[in-house]
Amino acid sequence: MTGDWRDWRPVIWMVMIGIAVALLVTPVYIAAVFFGGAIGTGLRIRQRQRRRAAAAAVAKPARKRRQ
């Protein structure tokens, strides 16, 4: 099943790790690696969802209605 919150689990985990690193490590900017990774991963997930939707729209022709 796609389109639910499970698709976004990698992004959620990377943000949580980034927050933990920001709280525990003295140079806070080290956490930016995890936040940047989460943003990049989120963009890739969204791109994959759009491609799947576009492919499904092309693969499924419109049905003609009977009269």
Summary of the structure (lengths in Angstrom):
residues: 67
radius of gyration: 18.8
end to end distance: 35.6
largest distance: 71.8
contacts: 133
relative contact order: 0.14
helix: 78%
strand: 0%
